[in-house]
Amino acid sequence: MTADEVEAIILALPGAGRGTAYSAPCWRIAGKFLTRLRAEDDSLALDVGTIDRRDMLIEMDPSVFHLTDHYRAHAYVLIRISEVDPDWLTAELKTRWKKVAPAALKKAHPDLT
């Protein structure tokens, strides 16, 4: 995948828009942080729910999933966008959308909840 393809998936989500986090470009859902692309390694930083799940993903496929010390204490995994399966990433972004979207947005889009 390319950064443009990732952005197209994200911007197709209801309430999605561009923003910044810690002076870096990111994407938000109704103003809440969704994810960001790390320009230094073309990886998407994404909260996958738990540290155990993050560690399992890294162990399962280190060519796609990795980590830096900055994210070690958090449930974020770094995803190499050039290597990730687009269907998996789309599903994962929809799962994250469900966690950050406000109730009114979820109610307006029951097909995603």
C-alpha positions as CSV (number, residue, x, y, z in Angstrom):
1,M,0.0,0.0,0.0
2,T,1.0,3.6,-0.4
3,A,0.3,6.6,1.9
4,D,-2.3,7.8,-0.5
5,E,-4.1,4.5,-0.4
6,V,-4.1,4.5,3.4
7,E,-5.4,8.0,3.5
8,A,-8.2,7.1,1.1
9,I,-9.3,4.3,3.4
10,I,-9.2,6.6,6.4
11,L,-11.0,9.5,4.8
12,A,-13.8,7.2,3.7
13,L,-14.6,6.7,7.4
14,P,-17.4,8.9,8.6
15,G,-16.2,12.0,10.5
16,A,-12.6,11.5,9.3
17,G,-10.3,14.4,8.6
18,R,-6.7,15.4,8.7
19,G,-5.1,17.0,11.8
20,T,-1.9,17.1,13.7
21,A,-0.5,15.4,16.8
22,Y,2.7,16.4,18.4
23,S,3.4,18.6,15.4
24,A,3.1,15.6,13.0
25,P,0.3,15.0,10.5
26,C,-2.4,12.6,11.6
27,W,-6.0,11.6,11.0
28,R,-8.8,12.2,13.4
29,I,-12.4,11.1,13.7
30,A,-14.7,14.0,14.8
31,G,-11.6,15.6,16.3
32,K,-10.4,12.5,18.2
33,F,-7.0,11.0,17.3
34,L,-7.3,7.9,15.0
35,T,-3.8,7.3,13.7
36,R,-0.7,8.9,12.1
37,L,1.8,8.0,9.5
38,R,5.4,8.0,10.7
39,A,7.4,9.6,7.8
40,E,10.7,8.3,9.2
41,D,9.7,4.7,8.4
42,D,6.5,4.8,6.4
43,S,4.7,3.1,9.2
44,L,1.2,3.7,10.6
45,A,1.0,4.1,14.4
46,L,-2.3,2.4,15.4
47,D,-3.8,1.5,18.8
48,V,-4.7,-2.2,18.5
49,G,-6.5,-2.5,21.9
50,T,-4.0,-4.2,24.2
51,I,-0.3,-4.7,24.6
52,D,-0.7,-8.4,24.4
53,R,-2.4,-8.1,21.0
54,R,0.3,-5.8,19.8
55,D,3.0,-8.2,20.9
56,M,1.2,-11.1,19.2
57,L,1.0,-9.1,15.9
58,I,4.7,-8.4,16.0
59,E,5.6,-12.0,16.8
60,M,3.2,-13.2,14.1
61,D,4.7,-11.1,11.3
62,P,7.6,-8.8,12.1
63,S,7.9,-7.9,8.4
64,V,4.7,-5.9,8.8
65,F,4.5,-5.1,12.5
66,H,7.2,-3.5,14.6
67,L,7.7,-1.2,17.6
68,T,9.9,1.6,18.9
69,D,10.7,2.4,22.5
70,H,8.4,5.4,22.3
71,Y,5.3,3.0,22.0
72,R,6.5,0.2,24.3
73,A,4.2,1.2,27.2
74,H,1.1,1.7,24.9
75,A,-1.1,-0.6,22.9
76,Y,0.2,0.9,19.7
77,V,1.8,-1.1,16.9
78,L,3.7,0.3,14.0
79,I,2.5,-1.1,10.7
80,R,4.7,-1.0,7.6
81,I,2.2,0.3,5.0
82,S,4.1,-1.2,2.1
83,E,3.7,-4.7,3.6
84,V,0.3,-4.7,5.3
85,D,-2.7,-6.5,3.8
86,P,-5.2,-3.8,2.7
87,D,-8.2,-5.8,3.9
88,W,-6.7,-6.3,7.3
89,L,-5.9,-2.7,7.7
90,T,-9.3,-1.6,6.5
91,A,-11.0,-3.8,9.1
92,E,-8.6,-2.6,11.8
93,L,-9.2,1.0,11.1
94,K,-13.0,0.4,11.2
95,T,-12.5,-1.2,14.6
96,R,-10.5,1.8,15.8
97,W,-13.2,4.1,14.4
98,K,-15.7,2.3,16.6
99,K,-13.6,3.1,19.7
100,V,-13.1,6.8,18.9
101,A,-16.2,7.9,17.1
102,P,-18.7,9.8,19.2
103,A,-22.1,8.2,19.9
104,A,-24.0,10.5,17.5
105,L,-21.6,9.5,14.7
106,K,-22.0,5.8,15.5
107,K,-25.7,6.2,15.6
108,A,-25.7,7.8,12.2
109,H,-23.6,5.0,10.8
110,P,-24.9,1.7,12.3
111,D,-23.3,-0.3,9.4
112,L,-19.9,0.4,11.0
113,T,-20.9,-0.6,14.6
